[in-house]
Amino acid sequence: FHAQLFPARQAPHDIFGALDLLKCGQWKDLPSDLKLLMDRYESSKENEWSPQEVKERWHIAVRDKLIRGEVADMKRRNIQSLWKVSISGGIVKLTHGKPKHIGSQIIYPIEAYLTVWSTTVPARWSLLKIEVYAQAKTGESNHQLDTTNRQRYDLHRLCAKSMKMEEDKVEEEDDRLSRPLDCLFQIAHNFSLSWRLEILSAQAQALKRGVWSSRSSLVVTPVEFFTEGNTLGVVSISFWKVDDRYGPPQMSSLDEFNTNEQQKGGKPPTTNQLTLSIEAVENVGMKISLSGGERILNRVKEMSGARLPVNRLLDAASNPFALSASNALLAATTLCAEQRCYAMVEALQPSHGERLLPMWINLSVESGSIAVAAQLFYHSTKGTKDLAKVLLFRMACDARTGTFVSTFCRSAELLRLLASNEATASESMALRMSKLAQNRRRAAAANSSGRLVRDAFEGLARSMNVLGTRSGVGGPWLDKDNMSASLRSRAIQLACKDAKNSLVTCCGMAAIYGLGALAAGVATGISVQSDLCGGPMQQMEGTTFLPIPPVGLISNQHVVYTQHVTSDGEKRKKALIEREIFALSCSANTDGLILYGFDILTLLESPSSIPERKDASIIPFDTYSIKLVEPVMEELPHKRLKLDKIEMHGKTQNRTLSMVDTIGLFAGVVAGVVGN
């Protein structure tokens, strides 16, 4: 029964529709479904066109839209367009950024496809497709920050709506040129920048929990977005300790094309640390700022090779196809290590003012490390003779912690073993330790060469770390008051005085256990040893030697017998080992390090006992009697001569030689003495 009532029921009367029709002559509330029943193309003039004519007219309409629009206007005004425009038929392709080639496919960071659906003037743009790409570098994670279908759909709607609102506004005002493509770029570019910041922020937080978690003071400020100003968002990574009691280092942009006003930055978000800041700026892109960035750019202008780490940092933080917070942080630490080394060298040996280091010590910066060279002499009957200016060791800056560690020439095996206090560095000390109980070994090795060398270089590292923390990256600084600059300079001077004493001692150790040990080994063919001479050399013939145990080799040894009376009055014969040792030690004066040769006589009760020095005398290094005859090799090409003297600023100076280059010269000197 009820089923028969519904078809019998008449439709309700549309009173409002009837009034509109009677009063206005049209039905405003016409159902939209009726439009679907009509084919507008059948009643249009385009129906009479051929397919080829449709394509030609469509292409002409698109070109007319480009010529009348903002693209041609920017071309006429010589304004660089943010889009690269290409047209194929009636489809316009807009691209932005550097492409990525995947096989035969070319992908751009931002791609947009547009067209017009009408040949009438003015026609409106219709957005067909918008694609934005951002991904982590190969091998690294993007932490599941890929866009979903819903996000891509919302991005398409926002872009289309912004273009429509721009064209509607121009039609109402009718006094300016419509710029819908600029609105499209604003939405897509801002979306791309925010996406990149989120990926970099997630990668930085993962670094804090991963590789950089141990022995590093990494602090990550997660991405923060802003609603006002041109800056869309910022993420900061703070690393390395720095003394900012009198003001932090100034942060500056690494983009050398920015103006000075744009380069200057404010305070870092974290105190007591250097900071890498990555900002997303509207219409600009990714802006990378670093503590001491102004000094870095000045260094880049002076040295072309310094541009490489800057490019790596910019690429890792701004390349949408290879985002890598780890690479950006590593490049930033490389730049800061270089700048810290330059600041420390300038503090220790300033180009203007009082020099704290002795003139015979020369510091130079080499790839994030400080090379320490010293002027060496050797003692002879006619006084001291110039040997060479030798590169003894380097102080390398650790990328994770910003601290310094000593590195040595690979050939200086004895020096490397002693610096790490290895048991294999000294055979006599190893035998001595094997005879002692476990609880007595630490005290017995307190005066060993390995312990002294290790403590000396560790003390140098601590002094250099304090100096590096106080000098920062060389400025500029954001001073707190008028006294900040003078107080900071005073703190740096105090740190330099501590580093000076450590540098003198370590230079002497590197000369004896490095160059001296290698030269003596080459001259005699015997491996030299430490802990053979009974401790450091005392003052002799008016010369005070550095507190360094000599390194030596046994030239002769035999057993001697002595008699001693026991407490019971019984006479007993005792066998001792008497050794004649050729040893090397050094002293320091205002001119440089002076190497000395010694003839030392020691007595030992057993090979594992502590040697007792009975006699010692200085052996002058006279002009050696061995003549080194250079072989004539006419068939081989001649090498470029390594000159011992160079011309610099109109003066003749000694050229800094490596330890390997100096071994042959000093080995000849030692061979003349040992051979006689």
TIKEGU-393582 format. One line per field, with one value per residue (C-alpha): x, y, z. Coordinates in steps of 0.5 Angstrom, whole numbers, plus 500, padded with zeros to 3 digits. Layout:
BEGIN
x: X;...
y: Y;...
z: Z;...
//
This chain:
BEGIN
x: 500;505;509;504;503;510;509;502;505;506;512;512;511;518;515;521;523;517;517;524;522;516;520;527;525;530;531;537;536;537;539;547;545;542;548;551;546;548;554;557;562;556;553;560;564;570;566;567;574;579;583;589;586;584;591;594;589;590;598;596;592;597;603;598;597;605;606;601;602;608;613;614;614;619;623;622;624;631;628;631;625;624;621;624;618;618;612;609;603;598;602;606;612;615;621;625;632;638;635;637;638;636;637;634;629;630;627;627;625;619;615;608;604;599;594;588;582;579;581;578;582;583;584;585;591;589;593;594;599;604;610;615;621;625;629;635;642;643;645;641;634;629;625;619;617;615;608;602;597;592;598;599;592;592;598;595;588;592;596;590;586;592;592;585;585;590;587;580;583;587;580;577;582;584;590;596;599;596;602;599;605;609;603;604;611;610;606;610;617;615;612;619;623;619;619;627;627;623;628;634;632;630;637;640;636;638;646;645;643;648;655;656;653;659;665;661;657;652;646;640;635;629;626;621;617;615;608;611;617;621;624;619;623;630;634;640;646;651;657;664;665;667;669;663;664;665;661;659;662;658;654;654;652;656;653;658;653;649;650;653;647;644;651;651;647;645;647;647;641;646;651;658;658;659;653;651;644;640;634;629;627;622;624;631;632;636;640;646;650;656;659;665;662;665;672;671;669;675;679;675;677;684;685;681;682;678;672;671;668;664;661;660;656;652;650;648;644;640;640;633;636;641;639;644;645;651;655;653;655;662;663;662;667;672;671;671;677;681;679;681;688;689;686;691;697;695;695;702;706;702;704;704;706;710;711;710;714;721;723;726;719;715;707;703;696;695;688;685;692;697;704;710;717;723;730;735;743;748;754;761;768;767;760;753;752;746;742;735;728;725;717;717;709;702;697;690;683;678;672;667;670;674;680;687;691;698;700;707;711;709;717;718;715;719;716;709;710;712;707;702;706;706;710;713;717;722;725;728;722;718;723;723;715;715;719;714;708;701;700;707;708;704;709;715;714;712;719;720;720;714;710;714;713;705;704;708;704;697;699;700;694;690;694;692;685;684;687;682;676;678;680;674;674;678;672;668;665;659;662;658;661;667;672;670;675;681;679;678;685;688;685;688;695;695;693;699;704;702;702;709;712;709;711;718;719;715;719;725;722;720;727;730;725;723;729;735;732;731;738;742;738;740;747;749;743;741;735;736;732;730;731;738;742;739;734;735;742;744;747;754;760;755;749;743;739;731;728;728;731;736;735;741;744;749;756;759;758;761;761;765;766;766;766;762;762;755;753;756;763;763;766;762;763;758;757;755;753;757;755;758;752;752;746;743;739;738;738;734;737;734;737;734;734;741;743;748;752;754;758;755;757;752;752;746;745;741;737;731;734;734;741;746;749;757;760;758;761;759;762;762;759;765;765;764;770;765;764;758;759;753;752;752;745;745;740;735;731;733;729;728;733;730;733;735;735;729;728;722;721;728;731;734;731;731;726;722;724;720;723;724;728;733;734;740;743;743;745;751;753;752;755;762;762;760;764;770
y: 500;505;503;506;513;515;515;518;524;530;534;540;547;551;558;562;559;561;568;569;567;572;578;577;572;567;561;562;556;551;544;544;536;539;542;535;533;538;538;545;542;540;547;551;554;549;543;546;546;540;536;540;547;545;544;550;555;552;553;560;561;559;563;569;568;567;574;578;575;576;572;577;582;580;579;586;588;584;581;574;569;564;559;555;555;550;549;543;544;547;544;549;546;550;548;550;548;544;537;530;525;518;514;518;521;528;530;538;540;543;542;544;543;548;550;554;551;557;561;567;573;574;566;563;559;552;548;540;538;540;536;538;533;533;527;525;523;516;511;516;516;521;518;517;524;522;526;522;523;527;532;532;533;539;542;542;545;551;552;553;557;562;563;564;569;573;573;575;580;583;583;587;592;592;597;592;586;579;574;567;564;568;565;558;559;562;556;550;553;555;547;545;549;547;539;540;543;537;532;536;537;529;527;532;529;522;524;526;519;516;517;524;521;519;524;530;536;536;540;540;545;542;546;552;555;562;566;573;575;572;567;561;556;555;549;549;545;547;543;544;548;556;561;566;569;576;575;569;569;572;568;570;567;563;566;570;574;577;584;585;587;580;576;579;575;575;571;563;559;555;558;556;553;554;554;552;555;553;558;557;564;566;567;566;559;555;560;557;561;559;562;566;565;572;570;564;568;572;566;563;570;569;561;558;551;553;554;546;545;551;548;541;545;549;543;538;543;546;540;537;531;530;532;530;533;529;532;539;538;535;540;545;542;542;549;551;547;550;557;555;553;560;563;559;560;568;568;564;568;574;578;584;585;581;574;569;563;563;565;558;555;556;554;553;551;545;542;543;541;545;543;545;546;547;550;544;545;540;541;541;543;549;551;549;548;549;543;545;547;541;539;535;533;536;538;535;538;532;534;531;534;540;538;537;530;529;526;524;522;514;513;515;509;509;516;514;508;512;517;512;509;502;497;495;501;500;493;494;497;491;486;490;490;483;482;486;484;487;492;495;496;503;506;503;506;513;515;511;515;512;515;522;523;521;526;531;531;530;536;540;537;540;547;547;545;551;556;553;554;561;564;560;561;568;572;577;577;580;583;584;591;595;591;584;585;586;581;576;578;577;570;568;571;566;560;562;562;555;552;555;551;545;546;547;540;536;539;536;530;529;531;526;520;522;525;523;515;515;518;513;507;509;511;504;499;498;500;505;504;508;507;505;511;512;518;525;528;533;540;539;543;549;547;545;540;539;534;528;521;520;515;511;504;500;500;495;491;486;483;486;483;486;484;486;485;482;484;477;480;475;477;475;476;480;480;486;488;494;498;503;507;512;517;523;529;536;543;549;556;563;560;553;546;543;536;533;526;523;517;514;508;504;498;494;488;484;486;487;492;500;502;506;512;512;516;521;525;530;527;533;532;534;534;527;523;519;522;521;520;521;516;519;517;520;515;517;524;529;531;538;540;541;547;548;556;560;567;571;578;580;575;568;563;556;552;547;540;534;529;524;529;531;524;523;529;528;520;522;526;521;516;520;520;513;510;513
z: 500;502;496;491;495;493;485;487;491;487;487;492;489;488;490;490;484;481;484;481;474;474;477;474;468;470;474;479;482;476;478;476;474;468;465;465;460;455;451;450;445;440;440;440;434;435;433;426;427;424;430;427;427;434;436;432;435;442;441;439;445;450;447;447;454;455;451;454;461;467;463;457;462;466;460;457;464;464;471;472;472;477;472;466;461;456;451;447;444;448;455;458;463;468;472;478;480;478;475;477;471;473;466;461;465;468;474;477;484;482;476;474;468;466;460;458;456;452;446;448;451;457;458;465;467;469;473;471;475;480;483;489;490;496;499;503;500;497;503;508;511;510;517;513;511;504;502;502;496;501;502;494;493;498;495;488;491;494;488;483;488;489;482;481;487;483;477;480;484;477;474;479;480;472;474;474;471;473;476;477;476;481;486;484;485;492;494;491;493;501;501;498;503;509;507;506;513;516;513;516;523;523;520;525;531;529;529;536;538;533;531;535;541;544;546;543;545;540;541;536;536;532;526;528;523;523;521;520;516;510;514;514;519;522;524;528;530;535;536;539;546;545;551;550;557;554;548;543;536;530;526;518;512;507;501;498;493;499;502;508;511;510;512;519;524;531;537;536;540;544;549;549;543;535;531;524;522;516;515;509;506;502;495;496;498;504;507;511;517;521;527;524;517;515;516;512;506;507;507;500;497;498;497;492;495;501;497;496;504;503;497;500;506;501;497;503;506;500;494;495;492;496;503;509;515;517;511;512;519;517;512;518;522;517;516;523;524;519;522;529;527;524;530;534;530;529;537;538;533;531;525;529;536;541;539;545;541;541;534;532;533;526;526;520;518;513;512;519;523;526;523;528;525;529;527;529;530;532;537;534;536;532;536;533;526;522;520;518;519;520;521;527;528;527;532;528;530;531;527;533;539;536;541;538;538;536;529;527;521;519;519;526;529;536;537;536;540;546;545;546;552;548;552;546;545;550;551;557;560;558;561;568;568;567;573;577;581;577;583;583;575;575;580;577;570;572;570;564;557;555;561;560;552;553;559;555;549;553;556;550;547;553;553;545;547;552;547;541;546;548;541;537;530;530;530;529;536;539;545;551;553;552;556;553;547;552;557;551;549;556;557;550;552;558;554;549;555;557;550;549;555;552;545;547;551;545;540;543;544;537;535;539;539;532;527;532;533;525;523;528;526;518;520;524;522;529;532;537;544;550;557;556;559;566;566;563;562;568;567;563;561;562;558;561;557;556;561;556;557;551;546;545;542;545;542;547;553;557;564;570;577;583;590;596;603;606;613;616;614;608;601;595;588;584;576;573;566;563;557;553;549;544;546;543;547;546;549;547;547;543;536;536;538;539;538;542;542;548;550;556;561;565;570;570;575;570;563;567;572;572;569;573;569;572;567;561;556;550;543;538;531;527;520;518;515;510;503;500;493;489;483;476;473;466;463;468;468;473;479;481;487;494;496;503;502;499;498;502;503;500;505;505;510;511;508;512;511;512;517;512;508;514;516;510;512;520;519;515;521;526;522;522;530;531;525;529
//
